[in-house]
Amino acid sequence: MTSAARFLPHLLLVVLIMIWSGSFVVSKIGLATLTPFGLVTVRFWLAALCVVPFALRAGAGLHLRTALGPGLVAGAALASGYLLQMVGMTETSAAMGGLLAGLMVPIVAVGGFLFLGARVGGAGIAGLLLAIAGMVAICWPSEGPADGPKDTLFGILMQVGSSASYATHVLLLSRFGQRMPVAAFTLVQMVVVASAATVAMLVTGRFAAADGTVTWDGSLLATLAYLGILSTAVAIGIQAKVQHRIPPAHVALLFTLQPLFAALCGWLALGDHLGAMQLLGGGLIVLGVVVTSLDRAAGQRGP
């Protein structure tokens, strides 16, 4: 395998993480119009419609039967992550939501070691510790603007639960991804999340965020296109195709970039505050990823 082919999955995952980091800001914009469950419902039914043509090609029946069981399990973890995250984002800033998503990193790293037999060398451990230190620095309390977004305990707890669910989903993709037909596997997950969000929306009885009406203007349509097509259908499909080719330790470290990207997006687009500790944390995360790239044991499996 050439050097370029070896690192292409890593590069694709970094691009996806950048897209997902931007979705924290885009979701905050969408939540001004739709309820959390309403936004997830539209997002994932749109994503499912985008994937249907690819899933219904030759051999669709066999592919769907193969992907059904693993897709239901992975979809349940993904649904839990998105629903908890959207509820939490109503009471946290976009930057804090992205930073708390970084908690999935140690969960993925430990889970890869315990359940997938992945080995981690000295460089991998050092890189992970640097990245975790960076996340701690990023999440360190700082004095933001008096009129800036406030983070509540409820919102933070919802985001923590979301991170645990996302970590479970990442581990499931590493476990199932290699033998799954990508389009069918992605479609099953999309339908599971969309169905769960629809049920949650019907139970709460609310779709619109404010006065019960939704204005389908250009801003909302662009928001839904970013979330449903780019950040969901395209991103999760590519993730299912490439993630199993990346050692779990590397997956964990690459996801440490998400808090950094999310904080930067929140700062640039919404004016979320970034202090000296947050900037230091970002530097530590980047350094951790560089150090981990030197790890040679991460690509090996245990006995």
DASULDA-V456747 format. One record per residue. N is the residue number from 1. RES is the residue in one letter. SS is DSSP state (helix for helix, strand for strand, loop for the rest). OMEGA is omega in degrees with one decimal (NA if undefined). D_CENTER is the distance of its C-alpha to the mean C-alpha in whole Angstrom. Layout:
# DASULDA-V456747
N | RES | SS | OMEGA | D_CENTER
N | RES | SS | OMEGA | D_CENTER
This chain:
# DASULDA-V456747
1 | M | loop | -179.8 | 29
2 | T | loop | 180.0 | 29
3 | S | helix | -179.7 | 27
4 | A | helix | 180.0 | 25
5 | A | helix | -178.8 | 24
6 | R | helix | -174.8 | 23
7 | F | helix | 178.4 | 21
8 | L | helix | 176.5 | 19
9 | P | helix | 177.4 | 16
10 | H | helix | -179.0 | 15
11 | L | helix | 179.5 | 16
12 | L | helix | 179.7 | 14
13 | L | helix | 176.9 | 11
14 | V | helix | 177.9 | 12
15 | V | helix | 178.3 | 12
16 | L | helix | 179.5 | 9
17 | I | helix | 175.6 | 7
18 | M | helix | 178.8 | 10
19 | I | helix | 178.9 | 9
20 | W | helix | 177.9 | 6
21 | S | helix | 176.9 | 8
22 | G | helix | -178.3 | 11
23 | S | helix | 176.1 | 9
24 | F | helix | 178.4 | 10
25 | V | helix | -178.2 | 13
26 | V | helix | 178.5 | 14
27 | S | helix | 176.8 | 13
28 | K | helix | 177.7 | 15
29 | I | helix | 179.8 | 18
30 | G | helix | -178.8 | 17
31 | L | loop | 174.0 | 18
32 | A | loop | -177.7 | 21
33 | T | loop | -176.3 | 22
34 | L | strand | 172.9 | 20
35 | T | loop | 179.1 | 20
36 | P | helix | -178.7 | 16
37 | F | helix | 176.6 | 17
38 | G | helix | -179.8 | 19
39 | L | helix | 179.1 | 16
40 | V | helix | 179.7 | 14
41 | T | helix | -178.9 | 17
42 | V | helix | -178.1 | 18
43 | R | helix | -172.6 | 14
44 | F | helix | 172.3 | 14
45 | W | helix | 175.2 | 18
46 | L | helix | 178.9 | 18
47 | A | helix | -179.9 | 15
48 | A | helix | 178.2 | 17
49 | L | helix | 179.2 | 20
50 | C | helix | -175.6 | 19
51 | V | helix | -175.2 | 19
52 | V | helix | -178.2 | 22
53 | P | helix | -179.7 | 24
54 | F | helix | -178.7 | 23
55 | A | helix | -175.9 | 23
56 | L | loop | 175.1 | 26
57 | R | loop | -176.7 | 28
58 | A | loop | 179.8 | 30
59 | G | loop | -174.8 | 30
60 | A | helix | -178.1 | 27
61 | G | helix | 179.3 | 29
62 | L | helix | -179.8 | 29
63 | H | helix | -179.3 | 25
64 | L | helix | 177.5 | 24
65 | R | helix | 178.7 | 26
66 | T | helix | -173.8 | 25
67 | A | helix | -170.4 | 21
68 | L | helix | -177.1 | 22
69 | G | helix | 177.8 | 22
70 | P | helix | 180.0 | 19
71 | G | helix | 177.9 | 17
72 | L | helix | -179.7 | 18
73 | V | helix | 180.0 | 17
74 | A | helix | 179.1 | 13
75 | G | helix | 178.3 | 13
76 | A | helix | 177.3 | 14
77 | A | helix | -179.8 | 12
78 | L | helix | 179.3 | 9
79 | A | helix | 178.3 | 11
80 | S | helix | 179.9 | 12
81 | G | helix | -176.7 | 8
82 | Y | helix | -178.0 | 9
83 | L | helix | 177.3 | 12
84 | L | helix | -179.0 | 12
85 | Q | helix | -178.2 | 10
86 | M | helix | 176.3 | 12
87 | V | helix | -179.8 | 15
88 | G | helix | -177.1 | 14
89 | M | helix | 175.5 | 14
90 | T | loop | -177.7 | 17
91 | E | loop | 172.1 | 19
92 | T | loop | 175.1 | 17
93 | S | loop | 177.7 | 16
94 | A | helix | -179.5 | 14
95 | A | helix | -179.7 | 14
96 | M | helix | 177.2 | 14
97 | G | helix | 178.9 | 11
98 | G | helix | -179.5 | 9
99 | L | helix | 180.0 | 12
100 | L | helix | 175.2 | 11
101 | A | helix | 178.5 | 8
102 | G | loop | 177.6 | 9
103 | L | loop | 178.2 | 11
104 | M | helix | -176.0 | 9
105 | V | helix | 179.2 | 11
106 | P | helix | 179.1 | 15
107 | I | helix | 178.9 | 14
108 | V | helix | -178.8 | 12
109 | A | helix | 179.8 | 15
110 | V | helix | 179.8 | 18
111 | G | helix | 177.5 | 17
112 | G | helix | 179.5 | 17
113 | F | helix | -174.6 | 21
114 | L | helix | -169.4 | 22
115 | F | helix | -177.5 | 21
116 | L | loop | 177.2 | 20
117 | G | loop | -178.7 | 23
118 | A | strand | 176.2 | 22
119 | R | loop | 178.9 | 24
120 | V | loop | 179.4 | 23
121 | G | loop | -178.4 | 26
122 | G | helix | 179.2 | 27
123 | A | helix | 178.9 | 25
124 | G | helix | 178.7 | 22
125 | I | helix | 179.2 | 23
126 | A | helix | 179.5 | 24
127 | G | helix | 178.6 | 21
128 | L | helix | 179.0 | 19
129 | L | helix | 176.7 | 21
130 | L | helix | -178.7 | 21
131 | A | helix | 178.2 | 17
132 | I | helix | 175.5 | 17
133 | A | helix | 177.6 | 20
134 | G | helix | 178.1 | 19
135 | M | helix | 177.0 | 16
136 | V | helix | 179.5 | 19
137 | A | helix | 180.0 | 21
138 | I | helix | -177.8 | 18
139 | C | loop | -179.3 | 18
140 | W | loop | -177.2 | 22
141 | P | loop | 177.1 | 24
142 | S | loop | -179.1 | 25
143 | E | loop | 177.6 | 27
144 | G | loop | 177.7 | 26
145 | P | loop | -177.3 | 28
146 | A | loop | -178.2 | 30
147 | D | loop | -178.5 | 28
148 | G | loop | -178.8 | 25
149 | P | loop | -178.8 | 22
150 | K | loop | -179.6 | 22
151 | D | loop | -179.5 | 20
152 | T | loop | 178.8 | 21
153 | L | helix | 179.1 | 21
154 | F | helix | 179.5 | 20
155 | G | helix | 180.0 | 17
156 | I | helix | 179.3 | 16
157 | L | helix | 177.1 | 17
158 | M | helix | 179.7 | 15
159 | Q | helix | 177.3 | 12
160 | V | helix | 176.4 | 13
161 | G | helix | 177.5 | 13
162 | S | helix | -179.7 | 9
163 | S | helix | 178.0 | 8
164 | A | helix | 179.0 | 11
165 | S | helix | 178.6 | 10
166 | Y | helix | 178.5 | 6
167 | A | helix | 176.9 | 9
168 | T | helix | 179.2 | 11
169 | H | helix | 179.0 | 9
170 | V | helix | 179.9 | 9
171 | L | helix | 178.4 | 12
172 | L | helix | 177.7 | 14
173 | L | helix | 176.9 | 13
174 | S | helix | -179.4 | 14
175 | R | helix | -172.9 | 17
176 | F | helix | -163.7 | 18
177 | G | helix | -171.9 | 16
178 | Q | helix | -174.9 | 20
179 | R | helix | -178.3 | 22
180 | M | loop | 168.2 | 20
181 | P | loop | -165.9 | 21
182 | V | helix | -175.1 | 18
183 | A | helix | -179.4 | 19
184 | A | helix | 179.4 | 20
185 | F | helix | 179.0 | 17
186 | T | helix | -178.4 | 15
187 | L | helix | 179.7 | 17
188 | V | helix | 179.4 | 18
189 | Q | helix | -179.7 | 14
190 | M | helix | -178.2 | 14
191 | V | helix | 178.5 | 17
192 | V | helix | -179.2 | 16
193 | V | helix | -179.5 | 14
194 | A | helix | -179.9 | 16
195 | S | helix | 178.9 | 19
196 | A | helix | 179.4 | 18
197 | A | helix | 178.7 | 17
198 | T | helix | 178.1 | 20
199 | V | helix | 179.6 | 22
200 | A | helix | 179.2 | 20
201 | M | helix | -180.0 | 22
202 | L | helix | 178.7 | 25
203 | V | helix | 179.7 | 25
204 | T | helix | 177.3 | 25
205 | G | loop | -178.2 | 27
206 | R | loop | 175.5 | 25
207 | F | loop | 178.7 | 23
208 | A | strand | -174.7 | 24
209 | A | loop | -169.9 | 24
210 | A | loop | -169.5 | 27
211 | D | loop | 177.5 | 30
212 | G | loop | 178.3 | 29
213 | T | loop | 179.8 | 29
214 | V | loop | 176.1 | 27
215 | T | loop | -176.4 | 28
216 | W | loop | -178.8 | 26
217 | D | loop | -177.6 | 27
218 | G | helix | -179.1 | 25
219 | S | helix | -179.5 | 23
220 | L | helix | 179.8 | 21
221 | L | helix | 177.5 | 21
222 | A | helix | 177.7 | 20
223 | T | helix | -179.0 | 17
224 | L | helix | 177.9 | 17
225 | A | helix | 178.9 | 17
226 | Y | helix | -175.2 | 14
227 | L | helix | -173.3 | 12
228 | G | helix | -175.3 | 13
229 | I | helix | -173.4 | 15
230 | L | helix | -172.2 | 13
231 | S | helix | -177.1 | 9
232 | T | helix | -175.2 | 10
233 | A | helix | -178.3 | 13
234 | V | helix | -173.1 | 13
235 | A | helix | -177.0 | 10
236 | I | helix | 175.2 | 9
237 | G | helix | 178.5 | 13
238 | I | helix | 178.6 | 13
239 | Q | helix | 180.0 | 10
240 | A | helix | -177.3 | 13
241 | K | helix | -170.9 | 16
242 | V | helix | -169.5 | 15
243 | Q | helix | -177.6 | 13
244 | H | helix | 177.8 | 16
245 | R | helix | -178.9 | 18
246 | I | loop | 178.1 | 16
247 | P | loop | -178.4 | 18
248 | P | helix | 178.9 | 15
249 | A | helix | 177.9 | 17
250 | H | helix | 176.6 | 16
251 | V | helix | -179.6 | 12
252 | A | helix | -178.2 | 12
253 | L | helix | 179.1 | 14
254 | L | helix | 179.8 | 12
255 | F | loop | 173.8 | 9
256 | T | loop | 176.4 | 11
257 | L | helix | -175.8 | 11
258 | Q | helix | 176.6 | 8
259 | P | helix | 180.0 | 11
260 | L | helix | 180.0 | 13
261 | F | helix | -178.4 | 12
262 | A | helix | 178.6 | 11
263 | A | helix | 178.8 | 14
264 | L | helix | 178.4 | 16
265 | C | helix | 178.5 | 15
266 | G | helix | 178.6 | 16
267 | W | helix | -176.6 | 19
268 | L | helix | -171.7 | 20
269 | A | helix | -173.7 | 19
270 | L | helix | 178.9 | 20
271 | G | loop | 176.0 | 22
272 | D | loop | -171.5 | 20
273 | H | loop | 172.4 | 22
274 | L | loop | 179.5 | 22
275 | G | loop | -177.6 | 24
276 | A | helix | -180.0 | 26
277 | M | helix | 179.3 | 24
278 | Q | helix | 178.4 | 20
279 | L | helix | 176.1 | 22
280 | L | helix | 179.7 | 23
281 | G | helix | 177.7 | 20
282 | G | helix | 177.9 | 18
283 | G | helix | 178.7 | 21
284 | L | helix | 178.9 | 21
285 | I | helix | 179.2 | 17
286 | V | helix | 178.7 | 18
287 | L | helix | 178.8 | 21
288 | G | helix | 178.3 | 20
289 | V | helix | 179.2 | 18
290 | V | helix | -179.2 | 21
291 | V | helix | -178.6 | 23
292 | T | helix | 179.5 | 21
293 | S | loop | 178.8 | 22
294 | L | loop | -175.8 | 25
295 | D | loop | 178.4 | 24
296 | R | loop | -176.8 | 26
297 | A | loop | -173.6 | 26
298 | A | loop | -179.2 | 22
299 | G | loop | -176.3 | 23
300 | Q | loop | 176.7 | 25
301 | R | strand | 175.9 | 25
302 | G | loop | -178.6 | 27
303 | P | loop | NA | 30
